[in-house]
Amino acid sequence: MRRFGVWRDLSPLLRLLILTQLAFNVGFFAVLPFLSEHLGAALGMAGWTVGLVLGLRTFSQQGMFVVGGALTDRYGVRPVVLAGCVLRIGGFAWLGYADGTASVIGAVLLTGFAAALFSPAVESEVARQAVAREEAGGGPRTDVLALFTVAGQAGAFVGPLLGALLLAVDFRTVCLAGAGIFVLVLAGHAWLLPRRVPGRSRGDGGGTGGGGGDSGGADGEHRGAARALLGNRPFLALCAVYGTYLLAYNQLYLALPAEVERAAGSQAPLAWLFALSSLLVVTAQLPVTRWAADRLDLRRSMAAGLLLLAAGFALVAAALPAGRTGTVGLLPAAGFVALLTLGQMLIAPAARAWLPDLATPGRLGLYTGALSSVSGLIVLAGSAATGSLLDAGLPTAAVWLVLAALPVAAIGALPGRGRGRGRDRGAEPPG
């Protein structure tokens, strides 16, 4: 019941931003889970090429978040979100008609960059408003950020089911339906998203135009902000760990489809495994977040989540030598999805809650974008490497063991301290 109490207490802007995440993910996950099979089976791409395309999509999204974050700091949320929606519509429509490697790469780069605009705008503003709400005595920021994650996963639950239904027609229909969803999102946000966001001054993107001032001064300010970011070691450490988490999560689209194909002989169960992940987050995210807030600081919450990721990969690696197929053969994949999702529930809200404490004041959009940009570079390199490993003729269990080792290694890279618990987190000065 508490989750509904949190929702009732939110401002109209926070409610809109959280519903935005829901709508974005319905459109996104209606398409993405089926992209790997389309590229390999319908277009005949090699495994390393599929991995590269998926990595490029992630990099054009996560890797370019820094651009969207910086634009959000300068111009505000509304224009950046609307521009991203327009690009996503064009990207999905292009992807539906792309029939060659170059065309597919162009389409996925466009769809990724679209998210690089609207996602950091929405995420940084949710974090900003959540911190302001916490400081005003409205409750811990992690409650809001967990609800944001729940909304995203609700969209990720509905999206694959919608995509699986439309895939009975063809992949082009799936892409055009995804584009249509973003047409509705664009229209709704053009109408509902305020031109001036509460709590933002003109200098940090609160106005309808630019931040004002001469361009030379603005350029110097941006260079100074970039230097401060690159010298922020705790923040860079958080980026490295978050990138490892995203690389692990990205295996839902690369390693998992291959395992499902091996066990079931088709991709049909994939939509249900994605639905399992989303259903777990929708039903358990807020209880898990409250449990972690009462017992773990942010560092320990992320470390526990990384261990769960490693356990998921290790589970599949341990089961592979038996070579089971059918329903029994799918059980390790289902266990992997469950453990990966539980790890995500601990890692994602903790990382988002930690970020405002590490960011330079007035630059939360830049830091939100940079977090995803560095992570995107890690995913780009790691996805291509994983695709090569899967094609290299190595025992598949060995590949999954390598993937299991990465989250364990990332624990040692976590910043040294993870701030307080629950309601006390926002009371401490930035570290």
C-alpha positions in Angstrom: 0.0 0.0 0.0 2.9 2.3 0.6 3.7 2.5 -3.1 0.3 4.1 -3.7 0.8 6.5 -0.8 4.1 7.6 -2.4 2.3 8.1 -5.7 -0.4 10.3 -4.1 2.2 12.5 -2.5 4.1 13.3 -5.6 3.9 16.6 -7.4 2.2 16.7 -10.9 5.6 17.1 -12.5 7.0 14.0 -10.9 3.9 12.0 -11.8 4.3 13.1 -15.5 8.0 12.2 -15.5 7.4 8.8 -14.1 4.6 8.1 -16.5 7.0 9.3 -19.3 9.4 6.5 -18.4 6.5 4.0 -18.6 5.5 5.2 -22.1 9.1 5.3 -23.3 9.7 1.7 -22.3 6.5 0.4 -23.8 7.7 1.7 -27.2 11.3 0.7 -26.7 10.8 -2.9 -25.5 8.2 -3.6 -28.1 11.1 -3.6 -30.6 14.5 -4.2 -28.9 14.0 -7.8 -27.6 13.4 -9.0 -31.2 16.2 -7.1 -32.9 18.9 -9.7 -32.3 16.9 -12.5 -34.0 15.9 -10.2 -36.9 19.5 -9.3 -37.6 20.7 -12.9 -37.4 17.8 -14.9 -38.9 16.2 -12.4 -41.3 19.2 -10.4 -42.4 21.8 -13.1 -42.0 24.3 -11.1 -40.0 27.2 -12.9 -38.2 27.2 -13.1 -34.5 30.0 -10.6 -34.1 28.1 -8.1 -36.3 25.0 -8.6 -34.3 27.0 -7.9 -31.1 28.6 -4.8 -32.7 25.2 -3.5 -33.9 23.7 -4.0 -30.4 26.8 -2.4 -28.8 26.5 0.6 -31.2 22.9 1.1 -30.3 23.8 1.1 -26.6 26.7 3.4 -27.2 24.7 5.9 -29.3 22.3 5.9 -26.4 24.3 5.5 -23.2 27.5 6.9 -24.8 25.8 10.1 -26.0 23.9 10.7 -22.8 26.5 13.4 -21.9 25.2 15.4 -24.8 21.6 15.2 -23.7 22.5 15.9 -20.1 24.5 19.0 -21.0 21.7 20.2 -23.3 19.2 19.7 -20.5 21.3 21.8 -18.1 21.4 24.6 -20.7 18.0 24.5 -22.3 15.7 22.7 -19.9 13.7 19.5 -20.0 10.9 20.3 -22.5 12.8 21.0 -25.8 15.3 18.1 -25.2 12.5 15.6 -24.6 10.5 16.7 -27.6 13.5 16.5 -29.9 14.3 13.0 -28.7 10.8 11.8 -29.4 10.9 13.1 -33.0 14.2 11.3 -33.6 13.0 8.1 -32.0 9.9 8.1 -34.4 12.2 8.5 -37.4 14.7 5.9 -36.1 12.1 3.2 -35.5 10.4 3.8 -38.9 13.9 3.6 -40.6 14.7 0.4 -38.8 11.5 -1.2 -40.0 12.6 -0.8 -43.6 16.4 -1.3 -43.2 17.7 -4.3 -45.0 21.5 -4.0 -45.0 24.2 -3.6 -42.4 24.9 0.1 -43.1 21.1 1.0 -43.1 20.6 -1.0 -39.8 23.5 0.8 -38.2 22.2 4.2 -39.2 18.7 3.4 -37.8 20.0 2.0 -34.5 22.3 5.0 -34.1 19.4 7.4 -34.6 17.1 5.5 -32.2 19.9 5.4 -29.6 20.7 9.1 -29.9 17.0 9.9 -29.5 17.1 8.2 -26.1 20.4 10.1 -25.4 18.3 13.2 -25.5 15.2 12.4 -23.7 16.4 9.9 -21.1 19.0 12.1 -19.3 16.5 15.0 -19.4 13.9 12.9 -17.6 16.2 11.0 -15.3 18.1 14.1 -14.1 14.9 16.0 -13.5 13.4 13.1 -11.5 16.5 12.9 -9.4 16.5 16.7 -8.9 12.8 16.7 -7.9 13.3 13.7 -5.6 16.1 15.4 -3.7 14.1 18.5 -3.4 11.1 16.5 -2.1 13.4 14.7 0.4 14.9 18.0 1.7 11.3 19.3 2.1 10.5 16.4 4.4 8.5 14.5 1.8 10.3 11.1 2.2 13.5 9.5 1.0 14.6 10.1 -2.5 15.0 6.3 -3.1 11.2 5.9 -2.8 10.7 8.2 -5.8 13.6 6.6 -7.8 12.3 3.1 -7.1 8.9 4.2 -8.3 10.6 5.5 -11.4 12.2 2.1 -11.9 8.9 0.4 -11.4 7.3 2.5 -14.1 10.1 1.7 -16.5 9.8 -2.0 -15.8 6.0 -1.9 -16.2 6.7 -0.5 -19.7 9.3 -3.2 -20.2 6.7 -5.8 -19.2 4.0 -4.6 -21.7 6.4 -3.8 -24.5 7.7 -7.3 -25.3 4.2 -8.8 -25.1 3.0 -6.2 -27.6 6.0 -6.8 -29.8 5.5 -10.6 -29.7 1.9 -10.2 -30.8 2.9 -7.9 -33.7 5.8 -10.1 -34.7 3.2 -12.6 -36.0 2.8 -10.0 -38.8 6.5 -9.1 -39.3 9.3 -7.1 -37.7 8.5 -4.0 -39.8 5.0 -3.9 -38.1 6.7 -4.1 -34.7 8.9 -1.1 -35.6 6.1 1.0 -36.9 4.0 0.3 -33.8 6.9 1.4 -31.7 7.1 4.6 -33.8 3.4 5.1 -33.3 3.7 4.9 -29.5 6.3 7.7 -29.6 4.0 9.8 -31.8 1.5 9.7 -28.9 4.2 10.4 -26.4 5.3 13.4 -28.4 1.8 14.8 -28.6 1.2 14.3 -24.9 4.4 16.0 -23.8 4.0 18.9 -26.2 0.7 19.5 -24.4 1.5 18.6 -20.7 5.2 19.2 -20.1 5.7 22.6 -18.5 7.8 25.2 -20.2 9.4 26.3 -16.9 10.3 23.5 -14.5 9.9 24.3 -10.7 13.3 24.6 -8.9 15.3 25.4 -12.0 16.8 28.9 -12.4 17.4 30.5 -15.8 21.0 29.7 -15.6 20.5 25.9 -15.4 18.0 25.5 -18.1 14.9 26.8 -16.4 14.0 29.3 -19.1 12.5 28.7 -22.5 15.7 29.5 -24.3 19.4 29.3 -23.7 21.2 30.1 -20.5 22.1 33.6 -21.6 25.6 35.3 -21.3 28.3 35.5 -23.9 29.4 32.4 -25.7 33.0 32.7 -24.6 32.0 32.7 -20.9 29.6 29.8 -21.5 32.3 27.8 -23.2 34.8 28.4 -20.4 32.1 27.4 -17.9 31.5 24.2 -19.8 35.2 23.4 -20.0 35.5 24.0 -16.3 32.6 21.7 -15.6 34.1 19.0 -17.8 37.5 19.3 -16.0 35.8 19.0 -12.6 33.9 15.9 -13.8 37.1 14.2 -15.1 38.8 14.9 -11.8 36.0 13.5 -9.7 37.4 10.0 -8.9 34.4 8.8 -6.9 32.1 9.7 -9.8 34.4 7.9 -12.3 34.5 4.9 -10.1 30.7 4.8 -10.0 30.7 5.1 -13.8 33.0 2.0 -14.2 30.8 -0.1 -11.9 27.5 1.1 -13.5 29.0 0.3 -16.9 29.7 -3.3 -15.7 26.2 -3.6 -14.5 24.8 -2.4 -17.9 27.1 -4.8 -19.8 25.6 -7.6 -17.6 22.1 -6.4 -18.3 22.8 -6.1 -22.0 23.2 -9.9 -22.1 19.4 -10.1 -22.0 19.7 -9.1 -25.6 22.8 -11.1 -26.7 23.7 -14.1 -24.5 20.2 -14.9 -23.3 18.6 -15.2 -26.8 21.3 -17.7 -27.7 20.7 -19.7 -24.6 16.9 -19.7 -25.1 17.5 -20.8 -28.7 19.6 -23.7 -27.5 17.2 -24.8 -24.9 13.9 -24.3 -26.7 14.8 -24.4 -30.3 13.2 -21.0 -30.9 12.9 -17.5 -29.5 9.3 -17.9 -28.5 10.0 -18.1 -24.7 12.1 -14.9 -24.8 9.1 -12.6 -24.4 7.9 -14.4 -21.3 11.4 -14.2 -19.8 11.3 -10.4 -20.3 7.8 -10.4 -18.8 9.1 -12.3 -15.8 11.9 -9.6 -15.3 9.4 -6.8 -15.6 6.8 -8.4 -13.3 9.5 -9.0 -10.6 10.4 -5.3 -10.7 6.8 -4.1 -10.7 5.9 -6.2 -7.7 9.1 -6.3 -5.7 11.1 -3.1 -6.5 9.6 -0.9 -3.7 9.8 -3.6 -1.0 13.4 -4.4 -2.0 14.3 -0.7 -1.9 12.8 -0.2 1.5 14.5 -3.3 2.8 17.9 -2.1 1.4 17.4 1.4 2.8 16.9 0.0 6.3 19.9 -2.3 6.2 22.4 -1.2 3.6 24.2 2.0 2.6 24.4 2.7 -1.1 27.8 1.0 -1.5 26.7 -2.2 0.1 23.5 -2.2 -1.8 25.4 -2.0 -5.1 27.9 -4.6 -4.0 25.0 -7.0 -3.1 23.4 -6.4 -6.5 26.7 -7.1 -8.3 27.0 -10.4 -6.5 23.4 -11.3 -7.6 24.4 -10.6 -11.2 27.4 -12.9 -10.9 25.3 -15.6 -9.4 22.9 -15.5 -12.4 25.6 -16.0 -14.9 27.2 -18.7 -12.8 23.9 -20.5 -12.6 23.7 -20.9 -16.4 27.3 -21.8 -16.6 26.8 -24.6 -14.1 23.8 -26.0 -15.9 25.1 -25.9 -19.4 27.3 -29.0 -19.3 24.1 -31.1 -18.7 22.7 -29.9 -22.0 19.1 -30.0 -20.9 16.5 -28.8 -23.3 12.8 -28.1 -23.3 11.1 -26.7 -20.2 13.7 -28.0 -17.8 16.4 -26.6 -20.0 14.9 -23.1 -19.7 14.9 -23.1 -15.9 18.5 -21.9 -15.7 17.7 -19.0 -18.1 14.7 -18.1 -15.9 16.9 -18.2 -12.8 19.4 -16.0 -14.6 16.7 -13.5 -15.4 15.4 -13.5 -11.8 18.8 -13.0 -10.3 19.8 -10.3 -12.8 16.5 -8.5 -12.0 17.1 -8.7 -8.3 20.6 -7.3 -8.8 19.1 -4.5 -10.9 16.6 -3.7 -8.1 19.5 -3.0 -5.7 21.9 -1.4 -8.2 19.8 1.0 -10.2 18.1 3.0 -7.5 21.3 3.1 -5.4 23.3 4.5 -8.3 20.7 7.2 -9.1 20.4 8.1 -5.4 24.2 8.4 -5.1 24.7 10.5 -8.2 23.3 13.8 -6.9 25.8 13.7 -4.0 28.7 13.3 -6.3 27.7 15.9 -8.9 28.7 19.5 -9.1 25.8 21.8 -8.1 23.8 22.8 -11.1 25.4 20.1 -13.3 23.2 17.1 -12.5 22.2 16.7 -16.1 25.8 16.6 -17.2 26.7 14.1 -14.6 23.7 12.0 -15.4 24.6 12.0 -19.0 28.3 11.3 -18.3 27.4 8.3 -16.1 25.6 6.7 -19.1 28.2 7.8 -21.6 31.1 6.1 -19.8 28.9 3.1 -19.2 28.0 3.0 -22.9 31.7 2.8 -23.9 32.0 -0.2 -21.6 29.0 -1.8 -23.1 30.2 -1.1 -26.7 33.5 -2.8 -26.1 32.0 -5.6 -24.0 29.1 -6.5 -26.4 31.4 -6.9 -29.4 33.8 -9.0 -27.2 30.9 -11.1 -26.0 29.6 -11.7 -29.5 33.1 -12.8 -30.6 33.3 -15.2 -27.6 30.0 -16.7 -28.5 31.2 -17.2 -32.1 34.7 -18.4 -31.2 33.9 -22.1 -30.6 34.7 -21.9 -26.9 32.5 -23.9 -24.5 29.5 -21.7 -23.9 29.8 -22.3 -20.1 33.2 -20.7 -20.2 31.7 -17.5 -21.8 29.1 -17.4 -19.0 31.8 -17.8 -16.4 33.7 -14.9 -17.8 30.5 -12.8 -17.6 30.1 -14.0 -14.0 33.6 -12.8 -13.1 33.0 -9.2 -14.3 30.5 -8.1 -11.6 32.6 -9.6 -8.9 35.6 -7.7 -10.1 33.6 -4.5 -10.2 32.9 -4.6 -6.5 36.4 -3.6 -5.8 36.0 -0.5 -7.9 33.0 0.9 -6.0 33.6 4.4 -4.4 34.8 4.2 -0.8 31.6 5.1 1.0 28.0 4.9 0.1 26.2 7.6 2.1 23.6 7.1 4.8 20.4 5.0 5.0 16.9 5.8 4.1 15.8 9.2 5.1 19.2 10.3 6.3 20.9 9.9 2.9 20.1 13.4 1.8 21.1 15.1 5.1 24.8 14.6 4.7 26.9 17.0 2.7 28.2 15.9 -0.8 31.2 13.7 -0.8 
